[in-house]
């Protein structure tokens, strides 16, 4: 990242802005998001701008990402105001290496695209999930594939870099439907695609309905997608992400290398000066605290020792190219690494150089069981405990 994009401690910095509004909350969504809150949007935009002031001076982001919720749910006036206020604080978005904005096809139109373009937003992440209209309706989406295509084509015409989201393992989804969704996306040739398997969380509508995922079928869908994207020239660079060479998400790569980022908004998370913080998740509590001149932090922690090293491991191992295994990491997780190698979930590569640092990476099996791998690097460090008592 360019040297002029730094936080107060001199490290490259990302900016994340959470916009928690939705027309209807998707049945699988476990993020901080609210429907039926249009009356609160103007107040919320002002609160985000005030939080930016409260978080302090000297923060100059090199990337920005607007997520949700559904950022495109903001009306034109509120969207324009939010972007303008953040530009006042952090400078033009078109001077950043990347500025991304999540959007749904049913709430993004030509007028909003014009606002985003004028503000210097360079990249759109469009939520498709599936090209099958019946499946879209069954998971709470309000758009059709035809409507997605219309928005995609208009955004491409205006010069935005585009990413498309897909989901596998949806209730009733067939392998052929998943293949067709991938094929339809590849026909559009976006620079980037994110592919997620459905995870049913307790507080979602699917969780309340006790929906179950066919994990074996979802895996076959992902295997098909990996093959299709590779054949089309995309690089599988992170567990859930594919990109044309050079079109990887710079902002998200900063997360995965444990870089600092400022989080603004209700439920947003941030990582500054070695401390991770989480903002208030309730909309009223968030706005009220900011309006009182308080930073809306609900919780924070600074990890140290093995816990801090474990966080580095689980984040960097998300990258398909793997990570350099430094001596401190190897010493801290010798037992966990040995266990994962024995189970065929990670590999240790030295490239024949005895004096070089080894590279640890997920195997193909490890990609599919990534969460099982990551659990090894959070307390209570089960494999290490077993080895100590063997």
Residue pairs with C-beta under 8 A, 6 or more apart in sequence:
1 12
1 62
1 63
1 97
1 250
1 254
2 62
2 97
4 60
5 12
5 13
5 60
5 61
5 62
5 63
5 96
5 97
6 12
6 13
6 60
6 62
7 13
7 58
7 59
7 60
7 260
7 262
7 272
7 273
8 56
8 57
8 58
8 59
8 272
8 273
9 260
9 272
9 273
11 259
11 260
12 62
12 254
12 259
12 260
13 59
13 60
13 61
13 62
13 259
13 260
13 261
13 262
14 61
14 62
14 63
14 64
14 65
14 251
14 254
14 255
14 259
14 260
14 261
14 262
15 59
15 61
15 63
15 64
15 65
15 86
15 90
15 261
15 262
15 264
16 64
16 65
16 67
16 251
16 261
16 262
16 263
16 264
16 265
16 268
16 269
16 270
17 48
17 64
17 65
17 66
17 67
17 71
17 82
17 86
17 264
17 265
17 268
18 32
18 67
18 68
18 69
18 263
18 264
18 265
18 266
18 267
18 268
18 279
19 44
19 66
19 67
19 68
19 69
19 70
19 71
19 73
19 74
19 82
19 265
20 31
20 32
20 33
20 34
20 37
20 44
20 68
20 69
20 265
20 266
20 267
20 283
21 33
21 34
21 35
21 37
21 38
21 41
21 44
21 68
21 69
21 70
21 73
21 74
22 29
22 33
22 34
22 35
22 68
22 69
22 70
22 73
23 35
23 70
23 73
23 106
23 107
23 142
24 35
24 140
24 142
25 33
25 34
25 35
25 140
25 205
26 139
26 140
26 141
27 139
27 140
27 204
27 205
27 206
27 209
28 139
28 140
28 167
28 170
28 198
28 199
28 200
28 201
28 204
28 205
28 206
29 140
29 204
30 199
30 201
30 203
30 204
31 68
31 69
31 267
32 69
32 266
32 267
32 281
33 68
33 69
33 70
34 69
34 283
37 283
38 75
40 283
40 287
41 74
41 75
41 78
42 77
42 78
42 81
43 287
44 265
44 266
44 283
44 287
45 74
45 78
45 81
45 82
45 85
47 286
47 287
47 290
47 291
48 82
48 85
48 86
48 264
48 265
49 82
49 85
49 86
49 89
50 290
50 291
51 264
51 265
51 279
51 290
51 295
51 296
52 85
52 86
52 89
52 90
52 264
53 89
54 290
54 293
54 294
54 295
55 262
55 264
55 295
59 90
59 262
60 90
60 91
61 90
61 96
61 262
62 96
62 97
62 250
63 96
63 97
63 98
63 99
63 100
63 250
63 251
63 254
64 86
64 90
64 93
64 96
64 98
64 99
64 100
64 251
65 99
65 100
65 101
65 102
65 251
65 252
66 100
66 101
66 102
66 121
67 102
68 102
70 102
70 103
70 104
70 107
70 127
71 79
71 101
71 102
71 103
72 79
72 101
72 102
72 103
72 104
72 107
72 108
72 112
73 104
73 107
74 82
76 111
76 112
76 115
79 112
79 115
79 116
80 115
80 119
83 93
83 115
83 116
83 119
83 121
84 119
87 93
87 119
87 120
92 120
93 99
93 119
93 120
93 121
93 122
94 120
94 122
95 120
96 120
96 122
97 250
98 122
98 123
98 249
98 250
98 251
99 120
99 121
99 122
99 123
100 121
100 122
100 123
100 124
100 125
100 163
100 249
100 251
101 116
101 121
101 123
101 124
101 125
102 124
102 125
102 127
103 112
103 124
103 125
103 126
103 127
103 151
104 126
104 127
104 141
104 142
104 143
105 126
105 127
105 128
105 143
105 147
105 148
105 150
105 151
105 152
106 141
106 142
106 143
106 147
108 124
108 126
108 151
108 155
109 151
110 154
113 154
113 155
113 158
113 160
114 158
116 124
116 160
117 158
117 159
117 160
121 160
122 160
122 161
123 160
123 161
123 162
123 163
123 249
124 155
124 160
124 161
124 162
124 163
125 163
125 164
125 165
125 192
125 194
126 148
126 151
126 152
126 155
126 162
126 163
126 164
126 165
127 141
127 165
128 145
128 148
128 164
128 165
128 166
128 181
128 185
129 135
129 136
129 139
129 141
129 165
129 166
129 167
129 170
130 136
130 139
130 166
130 167
130 170
130 173
130 177
130 178
130 181
131 145
131 148
131 177
131 180
131 181
131 184
131 185
132 145
132 173
132 177
132 180
132 181
133 144
133 145
135 170
135 172
135 173
135 177
136 143
136 144
136 145
138 170
138 171
138 172
139 167
139 170
139 171
140 205
145 184
149 188
152 162
152 164
152 188
152 190
155 162
156 162
156 188
161 191
161 192
161 247
162 188
162 190
162 191
162 192
163 190
163 191
163 192
163 193
163 194
163 249
164 185
164 188
164 190
164 192
164 193
164 194
165 193
165 194
165 195
165 196
166 181
166 182
166 185
166 193
166 194
166 195
166 196
166 225
167 195
167 196
167 197
167 198
168 178
168 195
168 196
168 197
168 198
168 218
168 221
168 222
168 225
169 197
169 198
169 213
169 214
169 215
169 217
169 218
169 221
170 198
171 206
171 211
173 221
175 217
175 220
175 221
175 224
178 221
178 224
178 225
179 221
179 224
179 228
182 224
182 225
182 228
182 229
183 228
185 193
186 228
186 229
186 232
191 243
191 244
191 247
192 241
192 242
192 243
192 244
192 247
192 248
192 249
193 229
193 234
193 241
193 242
193 243
194 240
194 241
194 242
195 222
195 225
195 240
195 241
195 242
196 240
197 213
197 218
197 221
197 222
198 206
198 213
198 218
199 213
200 206
200 207
200 211
200 212
200 213
201 207
202 208
219 368
222 368
225 242
226 236
229 236
229 242
230 236
233 244
233 245
234 242
234 243
234 244
235 242
235 243
235 244
235 245
235 248
236 242
236 320
237 243
237 248
237 319
237 320
237 321
238 248
238 252
238 256
238 318
238 319
238 320
239 318
239 320
239 362
239 367
239 370
241 248
241 249
241 252
243 249
253 319
254 260
254 261
255 261
255 315
256 315
256 316
256 318
256 319
257 315
257 316
258 271
258 311
258 312
258 315
258 316
259 271
260 271
260 272
260 273
261 270
261 271
261 272
262 270
262 272
263 269
263 270
263 271
263 277
263 279
264 270
264 279
265 279
265 286
266 279
266 280
266 281
266 282
266 283
266 286
266 287
266 296
267 278
267 279
267 280
267 281
267 286
268 278
268 279
269 276
269 277
269 278
269 279
270 276
270 277
270 279
271 277
274 302
274 303
275 300
275 301
275 302
276 300
276 301
276 302
276 303
277 297
277 299
277 300
278 297
278 298
278 299
278 300
279 286
279 296
279 297
279 298
280 286
280 289
280 296
280 297
280 298
281 298
285 296
286 296
289 295
289 296
290 296
303 311
306 332
306 333
306 381
307 378
307 379
309 328
309 329
309 332
309 333
310 332
310 333
310 377
310 378
310 379
310 381
311 377
311 378
312 329
313 323
313 329
313 333
313 377
314 373
314 374
314 377
314 378
316 322
316 323
317 323
317 346
317 360
317 361
317 362
317 370
317 373
317 374
317 377
318 370
319 361
320 361
320 362
320 367
321 361
322 349
322 359
322 360
322 361
322 362
323 359
323 360
323 361
324 357
324 358
324 359
325 337
325 348
325 357
325 358
325 359
325 360
326 357
327 357
330 337
330 358
333 376
333 377
333 381
333 384
334 384
335 381
335 383
335 384
335 386
335 387
335 388
336 376
336 377
336 381
336 383
336 384
337 346
337 348
337 360
338 383
338 387
339 376
339 383
339 386
339 387
340 346
340 366
340 373
340 376
340 383
341 347
341 348
344 363
344 365
344 366
345 362
345 363
345 365
345 366
345 369
345 372
345 373
346 360
346 361
346 362
346 363
346 366
346 373
347 360
347 361
347 362
347 363
348 358
348 359
348 360
349 358
349 359
349 360
349 361
350 356
350 358
350 359
351 359
362 370
362 373
366 373
375 382
376 382
376 383
